[in-house]
Amino acid sequence: MVEVEAAIGGGLPRMVIVGLADAALAEARERCRAAVHAHGLGWPQQLVTVNLSPATLPKAGSHFDLAIVAAVAAADDRFDRTVLERLVLFGELGLDGRVRAVRGLLPALLAAAAAGFTSAVVPAEQLGEAALVGGLTLWGVNDLPDLVAVLLGGTPKPAPPSTTEVTGGAAPVKDLIDVVGQLEAKWALEVAAAGRHHLHLHGPPGVGKTLLAERLPGILPELDTAAALEVSAIHSLAGVPLADGLITRPPYADPHHTASLASIVGGGARVAMPGSISRAHNGVLFLDEAPEFSPRVIEALRVPLESGRVVLGRAAAQATYPASFQLVLASNPCPCGNAGVRGAECRCAPMAVRRYTERISGPILDRIDIRHQVRPMSRAYLRAATAAGEPSADVAQRVAEARSRQRRRLAGHGWRTNGEVPGSALRRTLPLPHGSELLEDAVARGRLSARGVDKVIRLAWTIADLAGADRPRREHLHTALAMRHGLDLSEVADVRA
């Protein structure tokens, strides 16, 4: 919380802002003075000193404008100062006195309510977003005269009813029925959604990798209230308007492969803003053409994939953002995309193919639960597949049932999905799958790391949940091993029923 103080007198007519303000905040001098003059309210013709406390904390943004004007008016004895007790003010002023929206309003009001504040002045166009925070008396102001009315004891404008659904501005959910064929890939997508597992789709261009990844959010369950509030707060900080209510659908982020490290992880000159991995929190982060991303960007995902958060350190401050996302990678077998494809000619040199595949390092691939080879469809299979298609709603129902089994099994441990269970708990809290000798053999052959063993056990539990089994059987574990190694699932026994 930042306390805005003002003192008048002691020098030539001017305004000074102290307290480590950035350029946008320092320019509030001109904005506030011009806005006050535009409405003929009068500005003190003396030295005006504005202090932002704590003075050691860097401050950034334009949302301090209303608080600065209120502090100066209070120092000039324009109203009863008791009105400002337990009151927070957010809003940017235009030169004509209009109050403009600011980003990060939802997390700011959540922090204010947690700190014991009871009232808030916000831009009128953001009353819907502000109403998502309970326990606060809200004043929505359109311009400077509205602020004056509030400070003089006016009645707050009624806030619109709070809603937990996004009715406008949300992207339409894409349906799996649009994907022709690729039944094995669809099932791999279903397993990934049910257990919240990371997924790597590998195959030649045009086989449907991007289509599949774009439809993963459509089969994920909706966010509960706590998760929706957390996701909405992150998006509010990133500048996404929330006038329609909380974001209840799992978010989907698909940055371009030219994206910088700061845009993916988060960053900024003075205040570190959330990046794509935080905007994908509780949702899906899709990296299309993953080998084309900078190796620094790919390697930066290591810690967030394990910890579910990202810590951005700066010289003056440190910011921690949640980053518990479901990662989906898509890649081609080589630069031209034809390596290993039957009937196609690869024009890449062997070293070029090797360099291309090595752009995604082993430590990153070891953190991926499911590796699926998406193959081109044959003519006969295409004819059969065009007649059969399953909508996302049917798949989402099976995913919801599997998630429900996981919540009941993991109740009391603080986890909700198999993908979140730490390795130690897999062996200490849950019974091991039948057929554990398969894991011992894979470890002995050097095909599984210690992390890989945990990944396979988690996958086996998810496959068992989809099949309605109380404990993973040998065939579930065998299928999990095949999915982990990217083997052909058509050669594995059907364990979905």
Secondary structure, 3 states (H helix, E strand, C coil): CCEEEEEECCCCCEEEEECCECHHHHCHHHHHHHHHHHCCCCCCCCEEEEEEECCCCCECCCCCHHHHHHHHHHHCCCCCHHHHCCEEECCEECCCCEEECCCCHHHHHHHHHHCCCCEEEEEHHHHHHHCCCCCCEEEEECEHHHHHHHHCCCCCCCCCCCCCCCCCCCCCCCCHHHCCCCHHHHHHHHHHHHHCCCEEEECCCCCCHHHHHHCCHHHCCCCCHHHHHHHHHHHHHCCCCCCCCCCCCCCEECCCCCCCHHHHHEECCCCCEECHHHHCCCCEEEECCHHHCCHHHHHCCHHHHHHCEEEEECCCCEEEEECCCEEEEEECCCCCCCCCCCCCCCCCCHHHHHHHHCCCCHHHHHCCCEEEECCCCCHHHHHHHHCCCCCHHHHHHHHHHHHHHHHHHHCCCCCCCHHHCCHHHHHHCCCCCCCCHHHHHHHHCCCCCHHHHHHHHHHHHHHHHHHCCCCCCHHHHHHHHHHHHCCCHHHCCCCCC
